[in-house]
Amino acid sequence: MKTDTEESHNLAARCPHLVEEWDYERNAPFKPENFRFASREQVWWVCRKDQNHRWMAMIKNRSYGQKCPWCFGNKPYHGRFIWIPYN
């Protein structure tokens, strides 16, 4: 994974509302501060409304407004989103 810790462009600085949805367990050892807010890297996210909603998405898509697919009626499935059931 490519990382960028430049403070003005990192995910935590530009999109602090996404920090609470970052899946620290599955993305370890990486943190939001390690990535640019428009990165094409796919990482794990956890829904703030339901901790059972976990999915992978590009950081840039989340930065530009993509929400939890379950909460918005777009449950991920193979071919539509990258999704692996959380066990």
Secondary structure as UniProt FT lines:
FT   HELIX           7..9
FT   HELIX           11..14
FT   HELIX           16..21
FT   HELIX           24..27
FT   TURN            28..29
FT   HELIX           32..34
FT   TURN            37..38
FT   STRAND          42..46
FT   TURN            51..52
FT   STRAND          54..58
FT   HELIX           59..63
FT   TURN            64..65
FT   TURN            69..73
FT   TURN            78..80
//
